[in-house]
Amino acid sequence: MEIRERDEYGNLKPPTKIFSGPTEKETIAALGPQLAQEKLDNMQRDIVINGLGAQVARMKIEIMQLKGGAF
């Protein structure tokens, strides 16, 4: 958390941290790359899931063809 004090003329001074934790801006800046990585991971997972679904569908068609069924 930061506070901003005023000087003798009433102008705001630069912000001063009042505890040692990260500021809101610092937290957001740190979370940005993590969010991007999570999105990439989710996209890769979706690609794998879709690929497996297509493979299952192909295998079902092959089984139906081996059994002599029409599809």
N, C-alpha and C positions, 0 to 999 in steps of 0.2 A: 504494500500500500504506500502511496505517496501523498504528501501534503504540499501545498504551495502557500508560502507566506507572502505578505506584502512588505515592500520596503517603505521607507519614511515618506515617499511621495505617493503611495497607494498602488504602485505598480506590482504586478505579480513577479515573484522571484522564481528561478528554476525549481522544478519539483525536487523534494527531498524524500528519500526513502525513510519510513518510520519503523521498518522491520527488515530482517535480512532475506526474506523470501523474494521470489521473482515477481516482477510487476505483471500486470494483466497483459501488457503488450509482449513482454518476454515469454510469458506462458503461451500466448497465441502463436508467437513465432516458433516456439519449440514444437507445438502440436501440429503445425502445418505439414512438415515433412513426414511425421508419423501418420497423419491422415492420408497423405498421398501414397505411402507404402501400403497401408491397409486397403486402399482402393485397388491398387495393383494386385495385391494378394487375392482379393475377392474376384477380380476379373480373371486371374489365372485359375482359380478354383472353378469358376463358372465355365471356363473353356474346357477344363478336364471333365466336368459333369456332363456337358453337352456332348463331348466326344464319346464318353462312356455310354450315354443314351443312344447315340447313333450306332455304336458298335453292338449294343444289345438288340436294336431293331434289325440290323443286318443278320445277326445270328438267328433271330426268330424267323426271318425270311428263309435263311438257309435250312433251318430245321423243317419248315413247312415244305420246302422244295424236296428235301430228302424223304419226307413222308409221302410225297406225291400229292400234296394238297395244292390247291390253287390259291393265289393270294390276290 
